[in-house]
Amino acid sequence: MRVANVVTAPLAGVVVVTALAPVVPVALTLLLGAAVATAVTWRADTRLYGLVGALYLLTVGTAVLASGRFPLAWQRTPLVALWGFGLLSLSVFCLRVALGVVGRRLLALFVSDESAASVWEALSAFGETLVVAWYVLTAHEKAVRSGGVVAGTAGTTVLDAAGYDLPILAAVLQRHSTVTLAGREFLVPLWALRHGIDATVVLFVGCLIVGFHTLGTFAAMWRAITEAGDYAAEKTEAGAAAAAATDAATDPVTDGTDRTGGSNERTD
């Protein structure tokens, strides 16, 4: 059931995005879709907000490529940010799951076995959020720096059109600018060299995925605190019951009957 809820939440968000994309600005559309996905996740009580956020971004990115309802503005910086942060978030989540077995066993050395799982979920969710936030800030910084490349490509293009015999920087960078991912080189798109990466859009999409992970961290921490409180309450009740049983066993007999079953009453 939880797997079904994890799939349903991002799909609900994508339906909203697909419906609003032709008439609503990119940022507002993504925000409304994220709100719907978050609401479905909260109602389903899955607590896997980070995974839902990653699937939401990747599903929207897939819809942009597969559907003709999305304007051209979606096919540039938003598409890059959706796929980039979606894959990043999904990779970090998978790494967290893979390390879960070892992490829970290590924590079991310091906390009770009943609390080890929830404590690991809280700590790993917090670390996951920090990692994603750091990559978002790094991506935003690189997007801001791309403004210099845009100025150079635009300037050389204008000078060439004015009659100055200068190499057009966009064409030069297009031939030599590549990005290496998973051991393979990909050519930087020409639109990115001419128009640059919109740093504001990158930061906005990054804040959306960080928001999903932050909600997941809060949910995991609340679960750990609740389970720790319940475990402490159970221990307290068990201790009180044991103490009451001990007191009952050591109290003197007050009903007039000795411990051998005879009567303590005096007969004349």
Secondary structure, 3 states (H helix, E strand, C coil): CHHHHHHHHHHHHHHHHHHHCCCCCHHHHHHHHHHHHHHHHHHHCCCCHHHHHHHHHHHHHHHHHHCCCCCHHHHCHHHHHHHHHHHHHHHHHHHHHHCHHHHHHHHCCCCCHHHHHHHHHHHHHHHHHHHHHHHHHHHHHHHHHHHHHHHHHHHHHHHHHCCCCCCCHHHHHHHHCEEEECCEEEECCHHHHHHCCCHHHHHHHHHHHHHHHHHHHHHHHHHHHHHHHHHHHHHHHHHHHHHHHHHHHHCCCCCCECCCCCECCCCC
